[in-house]
């Protein structure tokens, strides 16, 4: 008798130990579990199934032209397959996280995956996310961390609404992990995937916090988009893309531009809304 395959797709949110979780499962070898998520550190030509699915979900053209079931069945043949990509819950230009998650459901509906999300105390997550995206957001619209918290970037940390949205579009199977338990090594592989495996999920701690008291320091002031503005058009138009990327990576590795200290104090009323949603989800059986 054939064993029914199970599929788990971890979608974040950002700042909830996603990179460390991906790194753990990429490096480990399991008899009945295959990792087909994003490879860390991220590679430009990532051929993992999750990378392919994300690219499809972010393109109207791809969404119409792919044979999803054939693609999934060709790649996934283990008893349990684990995919992971936090970009599904990242608000990006031209496509909201809701649209990307909706497309993910269309792509994977035939395999009925379990969606895995990690819940972190939302205020800590928002502060860390604001630090990371400080130079990427539209500063004319998002001038303070309060503006950021009320923006679509942070809808994903209103966990009750996030879970409701996932269920409404058709994801009927959800697995919720708690951030603190995850980073403290309190989950086993068996607990996450409902199998007989007592190995503990021990995450690496590669991300160094830049916060000092109530002050966070942003990432470098100069990022890819900023550097790109200073590259002459003649170089942009005539240099091979491969070499342009090499030049860009060299400039970024020089760590140009010091981060800026930013105040991360959030209005108490905004904090309370997020925390109430978080506590409600933890105390309720929403999955």
C-alpha positions in Angstrom: 0.0 0.0 0.0 1.4 3.4 -1.0 2.1 6.0 1.7 0.3 9.2 1.3 2.7 12.1 0.8 2.4 15.2 3.1 3.5 18.7 2.2 4.4 21.5 4.6 5.0 25.1 3.4 6.6 27.5 5.8 5.8 31.1 4.9 7.4 33.1 7.8 6.6 35.9 8.7 9.9 37.8 8.4 11.9 38.3 11.5 10.8 35.0 13.1 14.0 32.9 12.7 13.1 31.9 9.1 16.7 32.0 7.9 17.9 29.8 10.8 15.1 27.3 10.3 15.9 27.1 6.6 19.6 26.6 7.3 18.8 23.7 9.8 16.7 21.7 7.4 18.9 22.3 4.4 21.9 20.9 6.2 20.2 17.9 7.8 19.4 14.7 6.1 16.2 12.8 7.1 15.0 9.5 5.9 11.4 10.4 5.3 11.6 14.2 4.9 12.9 16.2 2.0 13.7 19.9 2.2 12.8 21.9 -0.9 12.9 25.3 0.5 15.1 28.3 0.0 18.8 27.7 0.3 20.7 29.9 2.8 22.7 31.9 2.2 20.4 32.8 -0.7 21.8 31.9 -4.0 21.1 33.8 -7.2 20.2 30.7 -9.2 18.3 28.8 -6.5 16.6 25.9 -8.2 14.7 24.7 -5.2 11.0 24.0 -5.8 10.0 26.7 -3.4 12.1 29.3 -5.3 10.4 28.2 -8.5 6.9 28.4 -7.0 7.6 31.8 -5.5 8.7 33.1 -8.9 5.6 31.7 -10.5 3.4 33.3 -7.8 4.9 36.7 -8.4 4.3 36.7 -12.1 0.9 36.9 -13.9 2.6 35.5 -17.0 4.0 32.5 -15.1 0.7 31.9 -13.3 -1.1 31.2 -16.5 1.5 29.0 -18.2 2.7 26.5 -15.6 1.5 23.0 -15.1 1.7 23.2 -11.3 0.7 19.6 -10.4 3.2 18.1 -12.8 5.9 20.4 -11.5 5.1 19.6 -7.8 4.9 15.8 -8.4 8.1 15.8 -10.4 10.0 17.5 -7.6 8.4 16.1 -4.5 8.4 12.4 -3.9 9.3 11.9 -0.3 6.9 10.9 2.4 7.1 14.4 3.7 8.2 17.5 1.8 9.1 20.8 3.5 9.2 24.1 1.6 10.1 27.4 3.2 10.1 31.0 1.8 9.2 34.1 3.9 8.9 36.3 0.7 5.2 35.1 0.4 4.4 37.4 3.3 6.6 40.3 2.3 4.8 43.3 0.8 6.5 44.2 -2.4 6.2 46.8 -5.2 3.4 45.8 -7.6 2.2 42.8 -5.6 0.8 42.6 -2.1 1.5 39.6 0.2 -2.2 38.8 0.1 -2.0 38.4 -3.7 1.1 36.2 -3.5 -0.4 34.0 -0.8 -3.6 33.7 -2.9 -1.5 32.6 -5.9 0.4 30.1 -3.7 -2.9 28.5 -2.9 -3.8 28.2 -6.6 -0.5 26.6 -7.3 -0.6 24.1 -4.5 -4.3 23.4 -4.0 -4.0 19.9 -5.6 -1.5 18.8 -2.9 -3.4 20.3 0.1 -0.3 21.5 2.0 -0.1 22.4 5.6 0.9 26.0 6.0 3.5 26.7 8.7 3.8 30.1 10.4 5.9 31.1 13.3 4.4 33.6 15.9 6.7 36.0 17.5 5.7 38.7 20.0 4.6 41.2 17.3 6.2 44.5 18.7 9.6 42.9 18.7 9.1 41.6 15.2 7.9 45.0 13.9 10.8 46.9 15.4 13.3 44.5 13.9 11.5 44.6 10.5 11.5 48.4 10.6 15.2 48.4 11.2 15.7 46.2 8.2 13.4 48.0 5.8 14.1 51.6 6.9 15.8 52.6 3.7 13.5 50.6 1.5 10.1 52.0 2.4 8.6 55.2 0.9 9.9 57.7 3.5 7.4 60.3 2.3 4.6 58.0 3.5 6.3 56.1 6.3 8.0 58.7 8.4 7.9 56.9 11.8 7.7 53.4 13.2 4.0 54.1 14.0 3.4 54.7 10.3 5.2 51.5 9.5 3.2 49.5 12.1 -0.1 50.7 10.6 1.1 50.0 7.0 0.5 46.9 4.9 4.0 45.7 5.7 2.9 44.8 9.2 -0.6 43.3 8.5 1.2 40.0 8.8 1.8 40.6 12.5 -1.9 41.0 13.1 -1.9 37.2 13.5 -5.7 36.7 14.0 -6.3 38.4 10.6 -3.4 36.6 9.0 -4.8 33.2 10.0 -8.3 34.2 9.0 -7.1 35.3 5.5 -5.2 32.0 5.0 -8.3 30.0 5.9 -10.6 32.2 3.8 -8.6 31.6 0.6 -8.6 27.8 1.2 -5.6 26.8 3.3 -7.5 24.5 5.7 -4.4 23.0 7.4 -2.3 25.3 9.5 0.7 24.6 11.8 1.6 27.3 14.3 5.0 27.4 16.0 6.0 29.8 18.8 9.1 31.8 18.2 10.5 31.6 21.7 10.1 27.8 21.8 11.7 27.5 18.3 14.8 29.6 19.1 15.2 27.8 22.5 15.3 24.4 20.9 12.0 23.2 22.4 10.5 21.7 19.2 11.4 18.2 17.8 11.2 17.4 14.2 8.3 15.0 15.1 6.3 17.7 16.7 6.5 20.0 13.6 5.7 17.3 11.1 3.6 14.9 13.1 6.0 12.0 12.7 8.0 9.7 15.0 11.3 11.7 15.2 12.6 13.0 18.5 15.6 15.0 17.1 15.4 18.6 18.4 15.4 21.5 16.0 18.5 23.5 17.1 18.9 26.7 15.2 22.0 28.6 14.6 22.2 32.2 15.9 23.8 34.1 13.0 21.7 37.2 13.2 23.3 39.8 15.5 20.9 42.3 17.0 21.8 45.9 16.6 19.4 47.3 19.2 20.7 49.1 22.2 18.1 49.8 24.8 15.3 51.6 23.0 17.4 52.5 20.1 17.9 50.4 16.9 20.5 51.0 14.3 19.5 50.5 10.7 21.3 48.4 8.2 23.8 50.3 5.9 22.5 53.5 4.6 23.6 52.5 1.1 21.9 49.5 -0.4 21.6 48.2 -4.0 19.0 50.7 -5.0 21.1 53.6 -3.7 24.3 52.4 -5.3 22.5 51.9 -8.6 21.7 55.6 -8.7 25.4 56.5 -8.9 26.3 54.1 -11.6 26.6 56.0 -14.9 24.0 55.1 -17.6 26.7 54.2 -20.0 27.8 51.4 -17.7 24.3 50.3 -16.9 23.5 50.0 -20.6 26.7 48.5 -21.9 28.2 46.3 -19.2 27.2 42.6 -19.2 24.6 41.9 -16.4 26.9 39.3 -14.9 29.6 41.8 -14.4 27.2 44.5 -13.2 26.1 42.2 -10.4 29.7 41.4 -9.5 30.5 45.1 -9.2 27.3 45.7 -7.1 28.2 42.9 -4.8 31.8 44.2 -4.3 30.5 47.6 -3.4 28.0 46.2 -1.0 30.7 44.1 0.7 32.6 47.2 1.4 30.0 48.1 4.1 29.6 51.6 2.8 27.6 54.0 4.8 27.0 53.7 8.6 23.6 52.8 9.8 21.4 55.4 11.4 20.1 55.3 15.0 16.3 55.3 15.0 13.7 55.6 17.7 11.6 52.4 17.8 9.1 53.5 20.4 5.6 52.5 19.2 2.4 54.2 20.3 0.8 52.3 23.2 -2.6 52.0 21.5 -1.0 50.5 18.4 1.0 48.1 20.6 -2.1 47.0 22.4 -3.9 46.1 19.2 -1.1 43.8 18.0 -0.5 42.2 21.4 -4.2 41.5 21.9 -4.4 39.7 18.5 -1.2 37.8 19.4 -2.5 36.7 22.8 -5.8 35.7 21.4 -4.2 33.4 18.8 -2.0 31.8 21.4 -5.0 31.1 23.7 -7.3 29.9 21.0 -7.4 26.9 18.8 -7.5 28.7 15.5 -5.8 26.0 13.5 
